[in-house]
């Protein structure tokens, strides 16, 4: 449970970091690329033994998977950025958070992880979790100017949805099949290293001078980003790699904490629909883990 809570907190801190970028006029792409390099450095500091770096084998399947996830991270960020600019943050947020459906189905149907016997209340909780995330993500009063074809209006949020789902599935699969005691600590380093290299090529094409404020933004974003992935991998292991249980609780936890902090720090106002979504998320959390709660007490 500690790793789950830590993962939620780290992910919300990423959200708060992004919220500060417009305030300090930080270039998103530059900060994101710097963040990946910081993730690699943080990983090197965070591992117990530097000798474990010897286990890195760039020809191994797990290394290629780590680089692939790194590519998906960069791709997902780009698609999400374009979607947010063209169609608004609300649609982008909904598409991103709804991607939790992918790891849930993947865990149940493909990995067939049976860490516990699912009851009808658990399945109802999963349904409520998806619904609560949708309701909690809706925002009213936006005035985005949409100048896109009908195909693009569908493909952009769909791309965010698929990219987020592929990232979660790949992480879930890697932790269940490819990651072991020998490569557990270096897997995130290879992953973020791949993302850093890919992102660097994008910066070269951007042809913009790297700004000092982007370095600072990437610094604090990268620390939280590495810890987020590290704790997610640890939490998945604690949940016996059952993404069907972990991801609903994880995503709902992020929604709850980020909403509370947004109200306190940024003075955001929630609509009645948002409040209903938060209430449903609390109920979903209980239904998803009521067996564990009862056993604990």
BELKAQUI-V846655 format. One record per residue. N is the residue number from 1. RES is the residue in three letters. D_FIRST is the distance of its C-alpha to the first C-alpha in whole Angstrom. Layout:
# BELKAQUI-V846655
n;res;d_first
N;RES;D_FIRST
N;RES;D_FIRST
This chain:
# BELKAQUI-V846655
n;res;d_first
1;UNK;0
2;UNK;4
3;UNK;6
4;UNK;5
5;UNK;6
6;UNK;9
7;UNK;10
8;UNK;11
9;UNK;12
10;UNK;14
11;UNK;15
12;UNK;17
13;UNK;18
14;UNK;20
15;UNK;21
16;UNK;23
17;UNK;24
18;UNK;26
19;UNK;27
20;UNK;29
21;UNK;31
22;UNK;34
23;UNK;34
24;UNK;35
25;UNK;37
26;UNK;35
27;UNK;35
28;UNK;33
29;UNK;33
30;UNK;34
31;UNK;31
32;UNK;29
33;UNK;31
34;UNK;31
35;UNK;27
36;UNK;27
37;UNK;29
38;UNK;27
39;UNK;24
40;UNK;26
41;UNK;27
42;UNK;23
43;UNK;22
44;UNK;25
45;UNK;24
46;UNK;21
47;UNK;21
48;UNK;22
49;UNK;25
50;UNK;28
51;UNK;29
52;UNK;26
53;UNK;28
54;UNK;31
55;UNK;29
56;UNK;29
57;UNK;32
58;UNK;33
59;UNK;34
60;UNK;31
61;UNK;30
62;UNK;26
63;UNK;28
64;UNK;30
65;UNK;27
66;UNK;25
67;UNK;28
68;UNK;29
69;UNK;25
70;UNK;26
71;UNK;30
72;UNK;28
73;UNK;26
74;UNK;29
75;UNK;31
76;UNK;28
77;UNK;28
78;UNK;32
79;UNK;32
80;UNK;30
81;UNK;32
82;UNK;35
83;UNK;34
84;UNK;33
85;UNK;36
86;UNK;38
87;UNK;37
88;UNK;34
89;UNK;31
90;UNK;30
91;UNK;31
92;UNK;29
93;UNK;26
94;UNK;26
95;UNK;27
96;UNK;24
97;UNK;21
98;UNK;23
99;UNK;23
100;UNK;19
101;UNK;22
102;UNK;22
103;UNK;19
104;UNK;19
105;UNK;22
106;UNK;22
107;UNK;19
108;UNK;21
109;UNK;25
110;UNK;25
111;UNK;22
112;UNK;22
113;UNK;19
114;UNK;18
115;UNK;15
116;UNK;16
117;UNK;19
118;UNK;19
119;UNK;21
120;UNK;23
121;UNK;21
122;UNK;18
123;UNK;21
124;UNK;22
125;UNK;18
126;UNK;19
127;UNK;22
128;UNK;21
129;UNK;18
130;UNK;21
131;UNK;24
132;UNK;22
133;UNK;21
134;UNK;25
135;UNK;26
136;UNK;24
137;UNK;25
138;UNK;29
139;UNK;31
140;UNK;34
141;UNK;37
142;UNK;37
143;UNK;40
144;UNK;40
145;UNK;43
146;UNK;42
147;UNK;45
148;UNK;44
149;UNK;45
150;UNK;44
151;UNK;42
152;UNK;41
153;UNK;39
154;UNK;38
155;UNK;37
156;UNK;35
157;UNK;32
158;UNK;32
159;UNK;32
160;UNK;29
161;UNK;27
162;UNK;28
163;UNK;27
164;UNK;24
165;UNK;23
166;UNK;25
167;UNK;22
168;UNK;19
169;UNK;21
170;UNK;22
171;UNK;19
172;UNK;17
173;UNK;21
174;UNK;21
175;UNK;17
176;UNK;18
177;UNK;22
178;UNK;23
179;UNK;20
180;UNK;21
181;UNK;20
182;UNK;24
183;UNK;23
184;UNK;19
185;UNK;20
186;UNK;23
187;UNK;22
188;UNK;21
189;UNK;24
190;UNK;26
191;UNK;25
192;UNK;25
193;UNK;28
194;UNK;30
195;UNK;29
196;UNK;31
197;UNK;34
198;UNK;34
199;UNK;33
200;UNK;36
201;UNK;39
202;UNK;38
203;UNK;39
204;UNK;42
205;UNK;43
206;UNK;42
207;UNK;45
208;UNK;43
209;UNK;43
210;UNK;40
211;UNK;39
212;UNK;38
213;UNK;36
214;UNK;34
215;UNK;33
216;UNK;32
217;UNK;30
218;UNK;29
219;UNK;28
220;UNK;25
221;UNK;24
222;UNK;24
223;UNK;21
224;UNK;19
225;UNK;19
226;UNK;19
227;UNK;15
228;UNK;14
229;UNK;15
230;UNK;14
231;UNK;10
232;UNK;11
233;UNK;13
234;UNK;10
235;UNK;7
236;UNK;10
237;UNK;11
238;UNK;8
239;UNK;9
240;UNK;12
241;UNK;14
242;UNK;14
243;UNK;14
244;UNK;16
245;UNK;12
246;UNK;10
247;UNK;13
248;UNK;14
249;UNK;11
250;UNK;11
251;UNK;14
252;UNK;15
253;UNK;12
254;UNK;14
255;UNK;17
256;UNK;17
257;UNK;16
258;UNK;19
259;UNK;21
260;UNK;21
261;UNK;21
262;UNK;24
263;UNK;26
264;UNK;25
265;UNK;26
266;UNK;28
267;UNK;30
268;UNK;29
269;UNK;30
270;UNK;29
271;UNK;31
272;UNK;31
273;UNK;29
274;UNK;26
275;UNK;26
276;UNK;26
277;UNK;23
278;UNK;21
279;UNK;22
280;UNK;21
281;UNK;18
282;UNK;16
283;UNK;18
284;UNK;17
285;UNK;13
286;UNK;14
287;UNK;16
288;UNK;14
289;UNK;11
290;UNK;14
291;UNK;14
292;UNK;11
293;UNK;11
294;UNK;15
295;UNK;14
296;UNK;12
297;UNK;15
